[in-house]
């Protein structure tokens, strides 16, 4: 049986690992600016919408874990951007930087000394910290796969 630190390190590694699938940084690498706001025929989201959704959702889950004054966001309005196009190239870059920064904060939270990840979140409705972290892992994995599919359908996935 791994020590508390041992299993926490396994959990934290899953927040951005690249073992069973690509991580977000590889999924967006070299994505041309001109397709970031395009939706493939038959699919509901552009690369921008997926990336911004990932940022908003990760922020919400981290806030839920850390903030005793947490207020639930409104679904779906607060979780998806209002338009398929990023407002600017800077907005795209800022969103990716924010995802990386808050992912690091999620990792630090996960391995915090004395943090019992199996404890219920005091202001929640029965959720544990571990469950919320695993929701983040699962949610990000789903949308990174979706992003790769969107890129392929837009003809913006590298060939090799």
LOGU-218029 format. One record per residue: residue number from 1; y, z, x of N, C-alpha, C, O, CB in turn. Coordinates in nm, 3 decimals. Atoms other than C-alpha are relative to their C-alpha. Glycine has a CB too. Layout:
BEGIN
pos_nY_nZ_nX_caY_caZ_caX_cY_cZ_cX_oY_oZ_oX_cbY_cbZ_cbX
NUM_Y_Z_X_Y_Z_X_Y_Z_X_Y_Z_X_Y_Z_X
...
***
This chain:
BEGIN
pos_nY_nZ_nX_caY_caZ_caX_cY_cZ_cX_oY_oZ_oX_cbY_cbZ_cbX
1_-0.119_0.000_0.086_0.000_0.000_0.000_0.123_0.000_0.089_0.137_0.089_0.173_0.001_0.123_-0.097
2_-0.120_0.003_-0.083_0.333_-0.100_0.156_0.091_0.119_-0.029_0.090_0.175_-0.139_0.076_-0.131_-0.021
3_-0.098_-0.106_0.020_0.599_0.162_0.206_0.109_-0.050_-0.094_0.118_-0.170_-0.123_0.061_0.046_0.135
4_-0.112_0.038_0.086_0.904_0.167_-0.021_0.083_-0.108_0.069_0.119_-0.208_0.006_0.088_0.123_-0.033
5_-0.077_0.100_-0.074_1.095_-0.021_0.251_-0.076_-0.132_0.011_-0.015_-0.239_0.008_0.034_0.052_0.139
6_0.080_0.121_-0.011_0.806_-0.267_0.285_0.006_-0.086_-0.123_0.028_-0.207_-0.114_-0.142_0.036_0.030
7_-0.003_0.081_0.121_0.795_-0.375_-0.075_0.141_-0.041_-0.037_0.162_-0.148_-0.095_-0.064_0.074_-0.116
8_-0.139_0.040_0.025_1.174_-0.372_-0.104_0.036_-0.122_0.084_0.109_-0.210_0.038_0.096_0.117_0.030
9_-0.032_0.116_-0.084_1.192_-0.615_0.188_-0.064_-0.127_-0.055_-0.009_-0.236_-0.041_-0.048_0.025_0.145
10_0.065_0.115_0.063_0.947_-0.843_0.007_0.085_-0.047_-0.119_0.108_-0.166_-0.136_-0.145_0.036_-0.046
11_-0.083_0.033_0.116_1.160_-0.829_-0.310_0.130_-0.066_0.046_0.170_-0.169_-0.008_0.029_0.126_-0.084
12_-0.129_0.054_-0.044_1.485_-0.888_-0.120_-0.015_-0.140_0.059_0.073_-0.224_0.043_0.064_0.093_0.103
13_0.019_0.134_-0.058_1.341_-1.188_0.064_-0.011_-0.106_-0.108_0.021_-0.222_-0.084_-0.125_-0.003_0.089
14_0.018_0.098_0.107_1.267_-1.354_-0.269_0.132_-0.044_-0.063_0.135_-0.142_-0.137_-0.090_0.057_-0.107
15_-0.129_0.037_0.059_1.637_-1.364_-0.362_0.053_-0.133_0.053_0.130_-0.200_-0.016_0.101_0.108_0.026
16_-0.045_0.132_-0.048_1.694_-1.668_-0.141_-0.103_-0.070_0.089_-0.068_-0.156_0.170_0.129_0.017_0.077
17_0.103_0.058_-0.086_1.363_-1.759_0.019_-0.023_-0.146_-0.032_0.022_-0.199_-0.133_-0.129_0.076_-0.014
18_0.030_0.141_0.015_1.237_-2.107_0.060_-0.146_-0.020_0.040_-0.177_-0.086_0.140_0.097_-0.091_0.086
19_0.141_0.013_-0.032_0.862_-2.081_0.053_-0.072_-0.090_-0.100_-0.142_-0.183_-0.060_-0.066_0.136_0.003
20_0.067_0.082_0.101_0.740_-2.227_-0.276_0.089_-0.112_-0.052_0.043_-0.202_-0.122_-0.045_0.087_-0.116
21_-0.095_0.101_0.048_1.053_-2.434_-0.341_0.125_0.006_0.087_0.142_0.097_0.168_0.036_0.023_-0.150
22_-0.128_0.002_-0.071_1.394_-2.528_-0.202_0.088_0.115_-0.043_0.076_0.165_-0.155_0.073_-0.133_-0.024
23_-0.103_-0.094_0.044_1.674_-2.277_-0.200_0.122_-0.081_-0.043_0.127_-0.203_-0.025_0.036_0.103_0.113
24_-0.117_0.068_0.055_2.011_-2.358_-0.354_0.075_-0.080_0.107_0.118_-0.192_0.081_0.094_0.100_-0.064
25_-0.076_0.070_-0.104_2.177_-2.451_-0.024_-0.062_-0.136_0.032_0.010_-0.233_0.055_0.007_0.087_0.127
26_0.064_0.128_-0.024_1.919_-2.722_0.035_0.007_-0.092_-0.123_0.015_-0.214_-0.109_-0.145_0.021_0.041
27_-0.006_0.082_0.122_1.930_-2.838_-0.327_0.136_-0.068_-0.018_0.144_-0.173_-0.082_-0.031_0.086_-0.122
28_-0.134_0.060_0.014_2.306_-2.907_-0.304_0.046_-0.072_0.126_0.153_-0.134_0.127_0.101_0.107_-0.036
29_-0.040_0.060_-0.127_2.314_-3.032_0.054_0.029_-0.149_-0.016_-0.051_-0.225_-0.071_-0.109_0.021_0.106
30_-0.042_0.141_0.000_2.502_-3.361_0.087_0.009_-0.062_-0.140_-0.004_-0.184_-0.154_-0.096_-0.081_0.085
31_-0.018_0.055_0.135_2.550_-3.397_-0.289_0.136_-0.067_-0.007_0.238_-0.001_0.012_-0.014_0.112_-0.110
32_-0.128_0.070_0.004_2.818_-3.664_-0.328_0.092_0.057_-0.109_0.048_0.087_-0.220_-0.023_-0.149_-0.025
33_-0.099_-0.056_0.092_3.134_-3.538_-0.496_0.007_-0.078_-0.131_0.029_-0.021_-0.238_0.138_0.002_0.065
34_-0.016_0.083_0.120_3.137_-3.830_-0.739_-0.111_0.021_-0.104_-0.096_-0.025_-0.217_0.003_-0.146_0.040
35_0.105_-0.025_0.100_2.812_-3.717_-0.910_-0.007_0.146_-0.044_-0.088_0.180_-0.130_-0.135_-0.043_0.056
36_0.007_-0.145_0.033_2.879_-3.341_-0.929_0.029_0.027_-0.147_-0.020_0.127_-0.201_0.099_0.077_0.085
37_-0.033_-0.020_0.140_3.018_-3.378_-1.281_-0.072_-0.093_-0.096_-0.037_-0.100_-0.214_0.146_-0.016_-0.018
38_0.071_0.096_0.086_2.774_-3.639_-1.413_-0.127_0.062_-0.057_-0.200_0.134_0.012_-0.035_-0.127_0.079
39_0.125_-0.043_0.065_2.499_-3.563_-1.661_-0.094_-0.120_-0.007_-0.054_-0.228_-0.050_0.028_0.057_-0.144
40_0.095_0.111_0.014_2.186_-3.776_-1.640_-0.030_-0.024_-0.148_-0.026_0.068_-0.230_-0.131_0.030_0.077
41_0.032_0.034_0.138_2.094_-3.958_-1.959_-0.116_0.088_-0.049_-0.220_0.098_0.015_-0.036_-0.150_-0.012
42_0.105_-0.081_0.061_1.895_-3.727_-2.184_-0.005_0.144_0.046_-0.085_0.223_-0.006_-0.130_-0.063_0.027
43_-0.002_-0.139_-0.047_1.973_-3.407_-1.995_0.136_0.061_-0.028_0.238_-0.008_-0.023_-0.034_0.008_0.152
44_-0.125_-0.061_0.047_2.237_-3.154_-2.099_0.096_0.049_0.107_0.208_0.089_0.074_-0.033_0.112_-0.086
45_-0.086_-0.064_-0.099_2.379_-3.042_-1.764_0.021_-0.087_0.124_-0.069_-0.157_0.170_-0.060_0.132_0.041
46_-0.036_0.065_-0.127_2.557_-3.185_-1.462_-0.031_0.097_0.114_-0.055_0.215_0.090_0.153_-0.041_0.001
47_0.016_-0.092_-0.113_2.510_-3.045_-1.111_0.104_0.113_-0.002_0.070_0.228_0.024_0.011_-0.078_0.132
48_-0.103_-0.103_0.007_2.843_-2.862_-1.152_-0.036_0.107_-0.104_-0.025_0.227_-0.077_0.136_-0.063_-0.034
49_0.032_-0.097_0.104_2.734_-2.701_-1.476_-0.114_0.093_0.044_-0.110_0.213_0.017_-0.038_-0.072_-0.130
50_0.112_-0.081_-0.046_2.409_-2.581_-1.319_0.045_0.099_0.107_0.011_0.217_0.101_-0.113_-0.089_0.054
51_-0.045_-0.086_-0.109_2.574_-2.444_-1.006_0.093_0.109_-0.051_0.079_0.226_-0.014_0.070_-0.083_0.109
52_-0.092_-0.100_0.054_2.854_-2.271_-1.195_-0.073_0.099_-0.091_-0.039_0.217_-0.093_0.114_-0.068_-0.077
53_0.083_-0.089_0.082_2.599_-2.130_-1.442_-0.076_0.099_0.089_-0.086_0.217_0.056_-0.099_-0.083_-0.086
54_0.069_-0.090_-0.093_2.402_-1.989_-1.150_0.095_0.108_0.051_0.057_0.225_0.060_-0.057_-0.079_0.118
55_-0.098_-0.098_-0.048_2.717_-1.821_-1.018_0.031_0.104_-0.107_0.029_0.224_-0.080_0.130_-0.071_0.043
56_-0.037_-0.091_0.108_2.814_-1.673_-1.352_-0.115_0.094_-0.036_-0.094_0.214_-0.058_0.043_-0.079_-0.124
57_0.117_-0.082_0.035_2.463_-1.550_-1.428_-0.033_0.102_0.108_-0.061_0.218_0.078_-0.121_-0.090_-0.025
58_0.026_-0.093_-0.110_2.408_-1.398_-1.086_0.103_0.113_0.001_0.069_0.230_0.019_0.000_-0.074_0.136
59_-0.106_-0.100_0.005_2.744_-1.222_-1.110_-0.027_0.101_-0.111_-0.014_0.222_-0.092_0.137_-0.067_-0.020
60_0.026_-0.086_0.114_2.652_-1.086_-1.452_-0.116_0.097_0.029_-0.105_0.216_-0.001_-0.032_-0.084_-0.124
61_0.116_-0.085_-0.029_2.313_-0.953_-1.338_0.033_0.105_0.106_-0.009_0.220_0.094_-0.118_-0.086_0.046
62_-0.040_-0.096_-0.103_2.459_-0.791_-1.026_0.093_0.105_-0.058_0.080_0.224_-0.030_0.068_-0.072_0.118
63_-0.092_-0.093_0.065_2.738_-0.637_-1.231_-0.077_0.097_-0.090_-0.047_0.216_-0.093_0.107_-0.076_-0.083
64_0.083_-0.084_0.085_2.480_-0.506_-1.477_-0.070_0.109_0.081_-0.079_0.223_0.037_-0.104_-0.085_-0.074
65_0.068_-0.098_-0.086_2.294_-0.334_-1.192_0.096_0.106_0.055_0.058_0.222_0.066_-0.068_-0.071_0.115
66_-0.090_-0.089_-0.075_2.601_-0.179_-1.028_0.109_0.069_-0.083_0.156_0.176_-0.044_0.066_-0.077_0.107
67_-0.120_-0.045_0.068_2.869_-0.122_-1.288_-0.033_0.087_-0.122_-0.084_0.037_-0.222_0.083_-0.120_-0.043
68_0.028_-0.087_0.116_2.837_0.182_-1.517_0.085_-0.036_-0.123_0.052_0.003_-0.234_0.024_0.145_0.038
69_-0.085_0.044_0.110_3.116_0.029_-1.729_-0.027_-0.145_-0.040_0.057_-0.210_-0.103_0.148_0.017_0.038
70_0.038_0.138_0.029_2.933_-0.304_-1.762_0.018_-0.032_-0.148_-0.015_0.048_-0.236_-0.145_-0.024_0.042
71_-0.012_0.053_0.136_3.015_-0.509_-2.070_-0.074_-0.133_-0.005_-0.052_-0.221_0.079_0.150_-0.017_-0.042
72_0.081_0.120_0.015_2.774_-0.775_-2.188_0.090_-0.122_-0.023_0.184_-0.116_-0.101_-0.100_0.016_-0.115
73_-0.073_0.124_0.016_2.906_-1.130_-2.158_-0.044_-0.069_-0.129_-0.151_-0.042_-0.182_-0.022_-0.093_0.121
74_0.031_0.073_0.122_2.916_-1.362_-2.459_-0.083_-0.124_0.033_-0.045_-0.206_0.117_0.131_-0.041_-0.074
75_0.087_0.115_-0.018_2.633_-1.612_-2.475_0.037_-0.107_-0.102_0.058_-0.072_-0.218_-0.150_0.040_-0.013
76_0.012_0.061_-0.133_2.666_-1.905_-2.410_0.135_-0.018_0.071_0.139_-0.057_0.188_-0.068_-0.133_-0.013
77_-0.134_0.033_-0.049_3.043_-1.926_-2.361_0.030_0.053_0.141_0.088_-0.019_0.223_0.102_0.054_-0.094
78_-0.034_-0.061_-0.129_3.069_-1.688_-2.064_-0.097_-0.039_0.112_-0.075_-0.003_0.228_0.003_0.150_-0.014
79_0.101_0.034_-0.100_2.765_-1.832_-1.885_0.003_-0.145_0.045_-0.063_-0.181_0.143_-0.135_0.031_-0.055
80_-0.006_0.142_-0.033_2.848_-2.203_-1.876_0.145_-0.044_0.011_0.230_0.004_-0.064_-0.075_-0.086_-0.106
81_-0.138_0.049_-0.011_3.161_-2.386_-1.760_0.035_-0.087_-0.120_-0.054_-0.143_-0.185_0.019_-0.078_0.132
82_-0.041_0.075_0.119_3.365_-2.561_-2.029_-0.011_-0.152_0.013_-0.011_-0.223_-0.088_0.140_0.035_-0.033
83_0.007_0.145_-0.020_3.337_-2.908_-1.873_-0.110_-0.033_0.099_-0.146_0.050_0.182_0.135_-0.056_0.049
84_0.104_0.039_-0.094_3.068_-3.103_-1.687_0.051_-0.023_0.143_-0.027_-0.020_0.238_-0.067_-0.125_-0.048
85_-0.057_0.029_-0.132_3.308_-3.177_-1.398_0.061_0.126_0.062_0.123_0.206_-0.008_0.105_-0.111_-0.009
86_-0.072_-0.109_-0.066_3.424_-2.926_-1.139_0.149_-0.030_-0.002_0.189_-0.146_0.008_-0.051_0.021_0.146
87_-0.144_0.025_0.002_3.801_-2.877_-1.155_0.051_-0.064_0.129_0.152_-0.135_0.128_0.073_0.130_-0.023
88_-0.041_0.056_-0.129_3.822_-2.972_-0.786_-0.113_0.017_0.100_-0.210_0.088_0.075_0.131_0.069_0.051
89_0.098_-0.021_-0.109_3.627_-3.001_-0.462_0.006_0.144_0.048_-0.096_0.201_0.086_0.028_-0.097_0.117
90_-0.013_-0.140_-0.040_3.765_-2.659_-0.375_-0.075_0.093_-0.094_-0.134_0.191_-0.050_0.148_0.040_0.006
91_0.073_-0.082_0.097_3.619_-2.514_-0.696_-0.150_-0.005_0.027_-0.219_0.096_0.020_0.030_-0.046_-0.144
92_0.142_0.016_-0.034_3.277_-2.655_-0.603_-0.033_0.087_0.122_-0.130_0.164_0.120_-0.033_-0.150_0.029
93_0.025_-0.077_-0.123_3.299_-2.503_-0.254_0.012_0.150_-0.025_-0.067_0.228_0.028_0.099_-0.042_0.110
94_-0.019_-0.142_0.029_3.428_-2.170_-0.388_-0.118_0.057_-0.079_-0.160_0.170_-0.055_0.131_0.022_-0.078
95_0.116_-0.045_0.078_3.142_-2.146_-0.637_-0.120_0.020_0.090_-0.189_0.122_0.078_-0.033_-0.100_-0.110
96_0.114_-0.015_-0.092_2.882_-2.206_-0.366_0.020_0.120_0.093_-0.075_0.193_0.122_-0.019_-0.128_0.082
97_-0.028_-0.115_-0.087_3.052_-1.950_-0.138_-0.019_0.131_-0.076_-0.073_0.228_-0.021_0.145_-0.009_0.056
98_0.014_-0.120_0.083_3.061_-1.696_-0.420_-0.147_0.030_-0.027_-0.188_0.146_-0.025_0.075_-0.015_-0.133
99_0.144_-0.019_0.020_2.690_-1.748_-0.491_-0.061_0.061_0.126_-0.138_0.157_0.117_-0.070_-0.134_-0.035
100_0.053_-0.054_-0.126_2.609_-1.686_-0.123_0.043_0.145_0.021_-0.037_0.230_0.058_0.046_-0.086_0.120
101_-0.053_-0.135_-0.021_2.834_-1.380_-0.106_-0.069_0.101_-0.093_-0.112_0.208_-0.049_0.152_0.003_-0.022
102_0.061_-0.096_0.093_2.695_-1.218_-0.418_-0.151_0.009_0.017_-0.209_0.113_-0.015_0.032_-0.038_-0.142
103_0.142_-0.009_-0.033_2.339_-1.303_-0.319_-0.019_0.104_0.111_-0.112_0.185_0.106_-0.057_-0.138_0.044
104_0.006_-0.101_-0.108_2.401_-1.100_-0.001_0.022_0.140_-0.057_-0.044_0.235_-0.014_0.105_-0.030_0.109
105_-0.023_-0.131_0.063_2.538_-0.816_-0.215_-0.123_0.044_-0.080_-0.156_0.163_-0.081_0.124_-0.007_-0.093
106_0.122_-0.032_0.074_2.227_-0.834_-0.435_-0.107_0.049_0.098_-0.178_0.145_0.069_-0.051_-0.124_-0.079
107_0.097_-0.042_-0.102_2.013_-0.808_-0.121_0.030_0.141_0.051_-0.060_0.224_0.063_0.000_-0.100_0.117
108_-0.039_-0.133_-0.046_2.209_-0.508_0.006_-0.030_0.105_-0.106_-0.081_0.213_-0.074_0.150_0.003_0.037
109_0.029_-0.091_0.110_2.179_-0.343_-0.334_-0.150_0.030_-0.006_-0.190_0.145_-0.024_0.049_-0.059_-0.135
110_0.144_-0.012_0.013_1.803_-0.404_-0.338_-0.061_0.093_0.105_-0.155_0.166_0.075_-0.065_-0.136_0.009
111_0.058_-0.082_-0.108_1.737_-0.231_-0.004_0.081_0.127_0.027_0.060_0.194_0.128_-0.010_-0.082_0.127
112_-0.081_-0.120_-0.015_1.990_0.048_-0.050_-0.091_0.122_0.017_-0.182_0.144_-0.063_0.094_0.019_-0.122
113_0.084_-0.120_-0.020_1.839_0.369_0.093_0.005_0.092_-0.122_0.112_0.120_-0.175_0.045_0.076_0.127
114_0.009_-0.092_0.113_1.720_0.600_-0.183_0.005_-0.065_-0.136_-0.012_0.003_-0.238_0.109_0.098_0.010
115_-0.007_0.071_0.129_1.754_0.334_-0.454_-0.142_-0.016_-0.054_-0.226_-0.078_0.010_0.071_-0.140_0.016
116_0.128_0.016_0.067_1.459_0.358_-0.692_0.009_-0.122_-0.091_0.066_-0.116_-0.199_-0.038_0.129_-0.082
117_-0.010_0.124_0.077_1.421_0.002_-0.815_-0.079_0.005_-0.129_-0.057_-0.076_-0.219_-0.048_-0.115_0.083
118_0.077_-0.012_0.124_1.172_0.114_-1.079_0.071_0.087_-0.104_0.024_0.101_-0.217_-0.138_0.057_0.029
119_-0.076_-0.083_0.094_1.433_0.341_-1.239_0.069_-0.087_-0.105_0.106_-0.202_-0.079_0.104_0.085_0.075
120_-0.073_0.070_0.105_1.591_0.241_-1.566_0.149_0.001_0.032_0.202_0.100_0.083_-0.027_0.065_-0.139
121_-0.145_0.010_-0.018_1.950_0.122_-1.547_0.065_0.089_-0.106_0.045_0.067_-0.225_0.051_-0.150_-0.010
122_-0.051_-0.100_0.095_2.144_0.411_-1.706_0.076_-0.057_-0.121_0.065_-0.003_-0.231_0.090_0.093_0.072
123_-0.079_0.057_0.109_2.372_0.191_-1.917_-0.071_-0.117_-0.068_-0.012_-0.187_-0.150_0.135_-0.045_0.052
124_0.078_0.109_0.059_2.097_-0.057_-2.010_-0.072_0.044_-0.126_-0.044_0.150_-0.182_-0.099_-0.053_0.100
125_0.080_-0.030_0.119_1.852_-0.066_-2.298_-0.148_0.007_0.035_-0.234_-0.033_-0.043_0.024_-0.107_-0.109
126_0.137_-0.014_-0.046_1.539_0.006_-2.098_-0.033_-0.085_0.122_-0.142_-0.071_0.178_-0.093_-0.035_-0.110
127_0.025_0.084_-0.116_1.571_-0.251_-1.817_0.001_0.087_0.127_0.073_0.186_0.137_0.108_-0.114_0.010
128_-0.003_-0.064_-0.131_1.491_-0.140_-1.463_0.076_-0.089_0.097_0.101_-0.206_0.069_-0.145_0.028_0.051
129_-0.066_0.079_-0.105_1.668_-0.251_-1.148_-0.094_-0.111_0.047_-0.051_-0.225_0.065_0.041_0.090_0.120
130_0.096_0.101_-0.048_1.351_-0.430_-1.034_-0.012_-0.114_-0.099_-0.013_-0.231_-0.059_-0.138_0.064_0.024
131_0.010_0.105_0.101_1.320_-0.620_-1.361_0.122_-0.092_0.007_0.108_-0.214_-0.004_-0.013_0.061_-0.140
132_-0.122_0.079_-0.004_1.682_-0.733_-1.333_0.005_-0.087_0.125_0.049_-0.202_0.118_0.123_0.091_-0.006
133_0.007_0.079_-0.123_1.636_-0.847_-0.973_-0.099_-0.114_-0.018_-0.071_-0.227_0.023_-0.042_0.089_0.121
134_0.099_0.105_0.022_1.324_-1.039_-1.073_0.050_-0.105_-0.100_0.015_-0.223_-0.088_-0.132_0.061_-0.049
135_-0.062_0.097_0.090_1.516_-1.201_-1.360_0.090_-0.093_0.081_0.090_-0.215_0.059_0.083_0.071_-0.113
136_-0.086_0.083_-0.085_1.768_-1.321_-1.100_-0.083_-0.099_0.081_-0.049_-0.218_0.088_0.083_0.089_0.096
137_0.086_0.087_-0.081_1.491_-1.461_-0.878_-0.056_-0.113_-0.088_-0.049_-0.230_-0.050_-0.117_0.081_0.064
138_0.061_0.098_0.089_1.321_-1.637_-1.169_0.103_-0.099_-0.054_0.080_-0.220_-0.058_-0.070_0.071_-0.116
139_-0.106_0.084_0.056_1.644_-1.768_-1.321_0.052_-0.100_0.103_0.067_-0.218_0.073_0.116_0.088_-0.051
140_-0.050_0.089_-0.106_1.772_-1.909_-0.992_-0.104_-0.106_0.034_-0.069_-0.223_0.052_0.037_0.081_0.127
141_0.106_0.095_-0.032_1.437_-2.070_-0.917_-0.008_-0.111_-0.105_-0.019_-0.229_-0.070_-0.134_0.072_0.010
142_0.005_0.098_0.109_1.431_-2.242_-1.256_0.114_-0.102_0.014_0.091_-0.222_0.006_0.010_0.072_-0.137
143_-0.115_0.091_-0.003_1.781_-2.385_-1.220_0.010_-0.079_0.130_0.065_-0.190_0.129_0.127_0.079_-0.020
144_0.003_0.080_-0.123_1.737_-2.493_-0.857_-0.095_-0.118_-0.020_-0.065_-0.230_0.022_-0.046_0.087_0.123
145_0.091_0.111_0.032_1.438_-2.698_-0.973_0.065_-0.101_-0.094_0.049_-0.222_-0.077_-0.128_0.054_-0.063
146_-0.072_0.087_0.091_1.648_-2.836_-1.256_0.103_-0.083_0.076_0.119_-0.202_0.049_0.070_0.083_-0.111
147_-0.101_0.070_-0.079_1.921_-2.928_-1.008_-0.062_-0.115_0.081_-0.004_-0.223_0.090_0.072_0.098_0.094
148_0.069_0.105_-0.075_1.674_-3.125_-0.795_-0.034_-0.116_-0.094_-0.017_-0.233_-0.058_-0.128_0.055_0.068
149_0.032_0.104_0.099_1.560_-3.314_-1.106_0.124_-0.079_-0.039_0.121_-0.202_-0.046_-0.065_0.062_-0.124
150_-0.125_0.067_0.036_1.919_-3.389_-1.207_0.045_-0.092_0.113_0.085_-0.206_0.088_0.111_0.104_-0.031
151_-0.039_0.085_-0.113_1.996_-3.518_-0.858_-0.088_-0.125_0.009_-0.037_-0.234_0.033_-0.010_0.079_0.131
152_0.090_0.115_-0.004_1.689_-3.742_-0.865_0.037_-0.103_-0.107_0.042_-0.223_-0.080_-0.146_0.046_-0.018
153_-0.034_0.090_0.110_1.785_-3.887_-1.203_0.135_-0.068_0.020_0.159_-0.177_-0.031_0.000_0.075_-0.131
154_-0.132_0.059_-0.030_2.140_-3.950_-1.079_-0.006_-0.090_0.124_0.094_-0.150_0.162_0.104_0.111_0.022
155_0.014_0.081_-0.122_2.003_-4.130_-0.772_0.070_0.064_0.119_0.113_-0.006_0.211_0.056_-0.139_-0.023
156_-0.073_-0.073_-0.105_2.158_-3.861_-0.550_-0.089_0.095_0.077_-0.043_0.196_0.130_0.116_0.076_-0.059
157_0.094_-0.082_-0.078_1.846_-3.716_-0.390_-0.040_-0.079_0.122_-0.073_-0.197_0.112_-0.126_0.040_-0.085
158_0.033_0.076_-0.123_1.777_-3.808_-0.029_-0.143_-0.054_-0.003_-0.236_0.013_-0.048_0.020_0.090_0.124
159_0.134_0.058_-0.008_1.486_-4.039_0.025_-0.061_0.038_0.134_0.008_0.043_0.236_0.004_-0.155_-0.017
160_0.076_-0.023_-0.125_1.220_-3.952_0.282_-0.138_0.042_-0.035_-0.219_0.066_0.054_0.066_0.105_0.090
***
